[in-house]
Structures are given as C-alpha cells and as structure tokens.
Amino acid sequence: MASTTAWNTGFAVRSDTVQREDQKAAVECSSTNIIMGTRTDRHSLLSIFAIALYLLPIRALAADLYADASVGARYISNVYLDAWPEQDLVIAPDLDVGAAFADLWSLGYAGHLDIYLNHADLFFHKHALYAIFNPTWGNEDENGVSAELSFDAQKNTDTYASINFVSPTFDVSLVMEPTLWLRWTLSLETGYRLFYNDPPSDSFDTWIRGSVTFTMQTRTTISPNAAYGHRLYPRQDLSLTEDTRDQQLVLGMDISQGLWTTAGLRGTYAYLHNADECGLILRNFSTTEFNYIGEDFLFSGHRIGLGFKQIFTTGWMLGWDLQYETRTYTGWLVSNENGNNNQGHRDTDRQDQRFGPGGAIQYNWLPDEGDVASIPNITVALTYGYLRQWSNDAIYNTDQHVLGLAVDLSW
C-alpha cells in the first residue's frame, strides 16, 4: 500500500495512548529512502503460483533464481516520538527470495523482523508472497507494463494484537517513453487490509497515480505528478461514526539536476489535501481500539525536500537530504501539557511542522565476472537522520535521532 509521506523516520506510540501511530514505521531512518533509494519491501503475493506457471509459455519456464538477505541495526533516541523520550536498539533482518522466468514473470517470498531490545512488546514479523508480470518492448525495453498480485501478513505481540492483519493487493503500472526527452507513467494500486482482531479498521484502498518526466539537454529533469486515493471502511461501526470513507489528493513536482557525471541534486514538493476528517481519527474519539493504518489519508499539508548524491567509481556513495513538512490533522483533538484532551479547544486541530536533515554513506562491492555465482554482491550502508517536530499538541512537540548500519547480500 502506497504511502504519501516522505518521512520514514517512524515511531510507535505507547499502548496506553489513545492515538497510536503505525509501529512498523518506527524502524526506518528518513535519509535512507530519500538519498539511497533503498528498496522498499517487494510487495508480496497470494498463492497464484500454480496458475501463473500454467499460463507461462514453455520458453519462459527456465527460471533464474535470486536472493537478497540483509540485517540492519538502528539506534532510535525516541521510540514513540513523544514528549517522554525512550531509547532503543532495533535489529531488523530481511529476506527476499524468488525466481524470474525469462525476464517476464517473477515469483517470490519476502520476510522481515523487527526486534526491539528494550521494548519487547514492539516486536513484529511480516511475510509476503508475490507474483510479478512485467513485459517490456522498444529498442531498449524502455516501455513496459508491470502487474503484481501479492499477499501480505503481519503479526504483532499481544500488546498490539489489534493491528495484526492480512492484505491481498493488486498493482498495475504502465510506463511509456515515446522519445528520449519524454517519459510518462500511470499506475493503479488497490488492496484490502483485514484486521482480524479489529474489524472496524478494515479498509479497501485504491490509489491512482500519474507522472510525466521531461529530460532536458542540460541534464535537468522535471516531473510533475499527481495521485488520488480513496479508502472505504466496509465494516465500520456505524454506532460510533457514520464516516465510511476517506479521500486524498496529492499534487507534486520533482526536479533533478546533474552536476557532473556521477553527482546530482534533487528537489521535491508535494501538496496533500484530505477531502474530510480521516475516518480513523473520528473513531479515535469514540473507542480506544482505534489503530492507524499507516499515514495515508491522515493529514493535509505541504512537503519540501532537497537532496544531493555523489557516486564514486570505487563503489562508494554518499549523500545528504533536508526535509521540511507541515501537517494538519483535521479532527485530531489537541492535548495539553499533561497529555489530557483540551475539551475547551475542540475546534483546534493538531498541527505539526517537521524538519529533518539526514545523510548516508554506502559501499557496494561486486564480484568479478569470472567469480562463481555463489559469491554475492555486498552492500554496507551507514545512515543518520534527525527529526525535529514542532506541534501544538504538547505530547508530540519533540525530536528524534536515528542512526543505522545495514549489511546486504544479494545473488
């Protein structure tokens, strides 16, 4: 499920706090995704393997196996991103294995663990099965279609059992490059997230996204983009709220400029607008069983980013980024310094401002062409991200440091 947030710094919220953020976001450093373009989890897939194999042409049955295994460690200075900082060290192994058939089909499995050394109740594991069909055409395969069917499941400890879920999803995208200076994409993402311990939080999400990229002779690329998201709550408790859907519009612009052959700058802007109060926030005022489902549809605001990346021929890469973001959580009841709801200020929505500088250093080692296939590519990355959050809700007026080290092996 796509997320509109550019910050992946992440946080979880104490189990005794009514407004809980999605704890899985607590493990990522914001700089990693923006600077390094780190691979987000390969979505996943349902058991359509037998059907997919049956539909494959005979020539496509020759499979190339692939595997990616990594382990990361992250120090987080403020696990819950609130006014009472608590530190932790998180160990996070990942595994992604699969088979590719004639560069046309891919079938695989992805798994992830988050192990908190000081906050054992935040432990969770998630698993995914996925199938991808991605035919391409053109002189250099510059045009293509990608369709992915996936099935994800996440299991938490008893403290957060209400956000255990399973999620079948289907994503399809079209990429066309009619000329060297023009490229456009259009995608549809849809999925159902079933919280089997909290049915009213179930949601059916649909996102339509599009972008056009213009490439200039000055090595400048300009990419306006837009997205529309719709969320339906099919099992909403109508005795608590009649809100059964959310809508969000995202309008953005990405601009990048090559400085020299191996370095470049990138600037981003996005405007996010919610059509109404988030249905999950409305539930929050009625029951402590409320859970966030990521940050989609949660707030309106603006996001600005600036990043730099330098790649060296020796396998090294370094980069930095700056992010500034404003958020308005329509319908979120602002709290006072003691953490109690300000009943006298019910019309005051929670408003945050976020500033987050970050940096990354990465080294990538590739085996020689003559080496045996069992020797993997090795990537080591050191990342740091800082997040300062100003909020009119006293609980969330705080900051956070995230320092990460990760080792990745891929075959």
C-alpha positions in Angstrom: 0.0 0.0 0.0 1.5 3.3 -1.1 2.3 5.9 1.5 2.3 9.6 0.8 4.7 10.5 3.5 8.3 11.4 2.6 9.4 10.9 6.2 10.1 7.3 7.1 11.8 8.2 10.4 9.0 6.4 12.1 7.6 6.0 15.5 5.3 3.9 17.6 3.0 5.2 20.3 2.6 3.9 23.9 -0.1 1.3 24.2 -1.8 3.4 26.9 -2.0 6.4 24.5 -5.2 6.6 22.5 -3.7 7.8 19.3 -1.3 5.1 18.2 0.8 5.6 15.1 1.6 2.6 12.9 4.5 1.0 14.8 6.1 -0.5 11.7 7.2 3.0 10.7 9.3 3.1 13.9 12.3 1.4 12.3 13.3 3.4 9.3 15.7 6.3 9.0 14.3 9.1 6.9 17.5 9.7 5.0 17.8 6.1 3.7 14.9 6.1 1.3 15.4 9.6 0.0 19.2 9.6 -0.6 20.0 6.0 -1.2 16.8 5.0 -2.9 16.6 1.9 -0.7 14.5 -0.9 -1.9 11.1 -0.9 -0.1 9.7 -4.3 0.7 8.7 -6.1 -2.5 5.1 -6.1 -2.0 4.2 -9.8 -2.0 1.7 -12.4 -3.3 -1.2 -14.8 -2.9 -0.9 -18.4 -3.8 -1.4 -17.9 -7.6 1.8 -19.7 -8.3 0.2 -22.7 -9.9 -2.0 -20.6 -12.1 0.9 -18.4 -13.1 3.0 -21.4 -14.0 0.2 -22.9 -16.0 -0.2 -19.6 -18.0 3.6 -19.3 -18.8 4.8 -20.2 -22.2 7.1 -23.1 -22.3 10.1 -21.0 -23.2 9.6 -18.9 -20.1 9.8 -21.9 -17.7 13.6 -21.7 -17.4 14.0 -19.9 -14.1 16.8 -17.7 -12.8 16.9 -17.8 -9.0 17.6 -14.7 -6.9 18.0 -13.9 -3.3 18.6 -10.9 -1.1 19.4 -11.1 2.6 20.2 -8.2 4.9 20.4 -7.3 8.5 20.3 -3.8 9.9 20.7 -2.3 13.4 19.2 1.1 14.3 19.6 3.2 17.3 16.5 5.3 18.0 16.6 8.1 20.6 12.8 8.5 20.9 11.0 5.3 20.0 7.5 6.7 20.5 8.2 10.2 19.1 6.6 11.9 22.0 7.5 14.2 24.9 8.9 11.4 27.0 11.9 10.0 25.0 12.8 6.3 25.4 15.8 4.9 23.6 16.1 1.5 21.9 18.3 -0.6 19.6 16.4 -2.4 16.8 17.7 -5.4 14.9 16.0 -5.9 11.6 16.8 -8.9 9.3 15.2 -9.1 5.8 15.0 -12.0 3.3 13.8 -11.9 -0.3 14.0 -15.0 -2.5 12.4 -15.9 -5.7 12.6 -17.0 -9.3 12.5 -15.0 -12.5 11.2 -16.6 -15.7 12.7 -15.3 -19.0 12.6 -11.7 -17.7 8.8 -11.9 -17.9 7.5 -13.4 -14.6 8.8 -13.3 -11.1 7.5 -15.3 -8.1 8.9 -14.9 -4.6 8.7 -14.5 -0.9 9.8 -11.6 1.3 10.1 -11.6 5.1 11.0 -9.1 7.8 11.5 -9.0 11.6 11.8 -6.0 13.9 13.4 -6.9 17.2 13.4 -4.2 19.9 15.9 -4.9 22.7 14.3 -2.6 25.3 10.7 -2.6 24.1 9.9 -6.2 23.5 6.2 -5.5 23.0 7.0 -3.7 19.8 8.4 -6.8 18.1 6.6 -7.8 14.9 7.2 -10.0 11.9 5.7 -9.8 8.4 5.7 -12.1 5.4 4.7 -11.7 1.8 4.2 -13.9 -1.3 4.2 -12.1 -4.6 4.0 -12.6 -8.4 5.0 -10.0 -10.9 4.3 -10.0 -14.7 6.4 -7.3 -16.5 6.6 -7.5 -20.3 8.6 -4.7 -22.0 9.1 -3.6 -25.5 11.0 -1.0 -27.5 14.6 -0.7 -28.8 15.9 -0.7 -25.3 12.9 -2.1 -23.5 12.0 1.5 -22.5 8.3 0.8 -22.5 6.6 -1.7 -20.2 3.7 -3.0 -18.1 4.1 -4.3 -14.6 1.3 -6.2 -12.8 1.8 -7.5 -9.3 -0.5 -9.7 -7.2 0.5 -10.1 -3.6 -0.5 -11.3 -0.2 1.0 -9.8 3.0 0.6 -10.7 6.6 1.8 -9.0 9.8 1.8 -10.4 13.3 2.5 -8.4 16.4 2.8 -9.1 20.1 -0.3 -9.4 22.3 0.0 -5.7 23.2 -0.6 -4.7 19.6 -2.7 -7.7 18.5 -5.4 -5.4 17.2 -3.2 -4.4 14.3 -2.5 -8.0 13.2 -3.6 -8.1 9.5 -3.6 -9.9 6.2 -3.7 -8.0 3.0 -4.2 -9.1 -0.6 -3.2 -6.4 -3.1 -3.1 -5.9 -6.9 -0.9 -3.2 -8.5 -0.6 -2.5 -12.2 1.5 0.2 -13.9 2.3 1.4 -17.5 5.5 3.1 -18.4 5.9 4.8 -21.9 8.9 6.6 -23.3 7.9 7.8 -26.8 11.0 10.0 -27.1 14.4 10.4 -25.3 13.1 13.5 -23.6 9.6 12.4 -22.6 8.5 9.6 -20.2 5.1 9.1 -18.6 3.7 6.6 -16.1 0.3 5.6 -14.9 -0.5 3.2 -12.1 -3.4 1.7 -10.2 -2.9 0.2 -6.7 -5.7 -1.5 -4.9 -5.8 -3.7 -1.8 -7.9 -4.9 1.1 -6.3 -4.8 4.6 -8.2 -7.1 7.0 -7.5 -6.6 10.8 -8.9 -9.8 12.1 -8.8 -8.6 15.7 -10.3 -5.2 14.9 -12.9 -5.5 12.1 -14.0 -1.8 12.1 -10.4 -0.8 11.0 -10.7 -3.0 7.8 -10.1 -0.9 4.7 -10.3 -1.2 0.9 -7.7 1.3 -0.5 -7.4 2.4 -4.1 -4.7 4.8 -5.5 -4.4 6.2 -9.0 -1.1 7.8 -9.8 0.4 9.5 -12.8 3.6 11.4 -13.7 5.2 13.0 -16.7 9.0 13.4 -16.9 10.8 15.8 -19.2 14.6 15.5 -19.7 16.5 18.5 -21.0 19.8 18.7 -22.7 21.1 20.5 -19.7 20.7 17.2 -17.7 17.7 18.6 -16.0 14.6 16.5 -15.4 11.2 17.9 -14.5 8.5 15.6 -13.3 5.0 16.9 -12.3 2.9 14.2 -10.7 -0.5 13.6 -9.2 -2.3 11.0 -7.1 -5.8 10.4 -5.9 -6.6 7.9 -3.1 -9.9 6.5 -1.9 -10.3 4.4 1.3 -13.5 2.6 2.1 -14.3 1.1 5.6 -16.7 -1.7 4.8 -17.0 -2.9 8.4 -17.1 0.4 10.2 -19.1 0.6 13.4 -21.9 2.9 12.4 -23.0 3.4 16.0 -19.7 5.3 16.6 -19.4 7.2 13.4 -21.1 7.4 10.0 -17.8 8.1 8.2 -17.1 5.1 6.0 -14.6 6.6 3.5 -11.6 8.9 3.1 -10.2 10.7 0.1 -6.9 12.3 -0.5 -5.4 14.3 -3.4 -1.6 14.7 -3.8 -0.1 17.1 -6.3 3.7 17.3 -6.6 6.8 18.2 -8.6 10.2 16.6 -8.7 13.2 18.4 -10.3 16.7 16.9 -10.6 19.9 18.4 -11.9 23.0 16.6 -12.9 26.1 18.5 -11.7 28.7 16.2 -13.2 28.7 12.6 -14.4 28.4 11.0 -11.0 26.6 13.6 -8.9 23.3 15.4 -8.8 20.8 17.5 -6.9 17.1 16.7 -6.4 14.3 18.9 -5.2 10.8 17.7 -4.4 7.5 19.4 -3.5 4.1 17.8 -2.7 0.8 19.3 -1.6 -1.5 16.8 0.2 -5.2 17.5 0.7 -7.8 15.4 2.6 -11.4 15.8 1.5 -12.6 15.5 5.0 -11.7 14.3 8.5 -9.9 10.9 8.5 -12.4 8.2 9.4 -9.8 6.6 11.7 -9.3 9.8 13.6 -13.1 10.1 14.1 -13.1 6.6 15.6 -10.3 7.6 17.9 -12.7 9.9 19.8 -15.1 7.0 20.4 -13.0 3.9 21.2 -9.5 3.1 22.4 -9.4 0.2 19.9 -8.6 2.8 17.2 -5.5 1.9 15.1 -3.7 3.9 12.4 -3.2 2.2 9.1 0.0 3.9 8.0 -0.2 7.7 7.3 -2.3 7.7 4.1 -5.4 9.9 4.5 -4.2 11.1 7.9 -3.3 14.7 7.3 -3.2 17.6 4.8 -0.1 19.7 4.3 3.0 20.6 2.3 6.3 18.8 1.9 9.5 20.2 0.6 12.8 18.2 0.1 16.3 18.8 -1.2 18.9 16.1 -1.7 22.4 15.5 -3.0 24.0 12.3 -4.2 27.6 11.6 -5.2 28.6 8.2 -6.7 32.3 7.2 -6.9 33.7 4.7 -9.3 35.4 2.8 -6.4 31.9 1.6 -5.2 31.4 4.4 -2.6 28.3 6.6 -2.5 27.5 9.5 -0.2 24.5 11.8 0.1 22.5 14.1 2.2 19.0 15.5 2.3 16.8 18.1 4.0 13.1 17.9 4.5 10.5 20.3 5.7 6.9 19.4 6.2 3.7 20.9 7.5 0.8 18.7 8.7 -2.8 19.5 9.7 -4.6 16.5 11.3 -8.3 17.6 10.8 -10.3 16.2 13.7 -7.4 15.3 16.0 -8.2 16.6 19.5 -5.2 18.7 20.7 -3.8 17.7 24.2 -2.4 20.0 26.9 1.0 19.7 28.6 -0.3 16.9 30.9 -1.5 14.8 28.0 -5.2 15.4 28.6 -7.6 16.4 25.9 -8.4 20.1 25.9 -12.2 19.9 25.8 -12.5 23.7 25.6 -10.5 23.8 22.4 -12.2 21.0 20.5 -12.2 23.1 17.3 -8.4 23.3 17.3 -6.8 20.7 15.0 -3.4 19.2 15.7 -0.8 21.0 13.6 2.8 19.9 13.2 5.9 21.2 11.5 8.7 18.8 10.8 12.4 19.5 9.8 14.6 16.6 9.1 18.3 16.6 7.9 19.9 13.3 7.1 22.9 11.7 5.5 24.2 8.3 4.2 27.5 6.6 3.3 27.3 3.4 1.3 29.9 1.0 -0.1 29.0 -1.6 -2.8 31.3 -4.5 -3.7 30.7 -6.5 -6.8 32.4 -9.8 -7.6 34.4 -10.2 -10.7 32.7 -11.5 -13.8 34.7 -14.7 -13.6 33.8 -15.5 -10.0 31.4 -18.3 -9.2 27.7 -17.4 -8.8 27.6 -18.2 -5.1 29.7 -15.1 -4.4 27.2 -12.3 -3.6 27.1 -8.6 -4.1 27.8 -6.9 -0.8 26.5 -3.5 0.3 27.3 -1.8 3.6 25.4 1.4 4.5 25.7 3.8 7.4 22.8 6.3 7.7 21.8 9.1 10.1 18.6 11.1 10.3 17.4 13.8 12.7 13.7 14.8 13.0 12.6 18.0 14.9 8.8 18.1 15.3 7.0 21.3 16.5 3.4 20.6 17.4 0.5 22.5 19.0 -0.2 19.1 20.7 2.2 19.1 23.7 2.6 15.3 23.5 4.2 15.4 20.1 6.3 18.5 20.4 9.6 16.6 20.4 12.6 15.4 18.3 14.3 12.1 17.4 17.7 10.8 16.2 18.1 7.6 14.2 21.5 6.0 13.5 21.5 2.9 11.3 24.0 0.4 10.0 23.0 -2.3 7.5 24.7 -5.1 5.5 23.1 -6.5 2.4 24.0 -9.7 0.4 22.4 -10.3 -3.0 22.7 -13.0 -5.5 
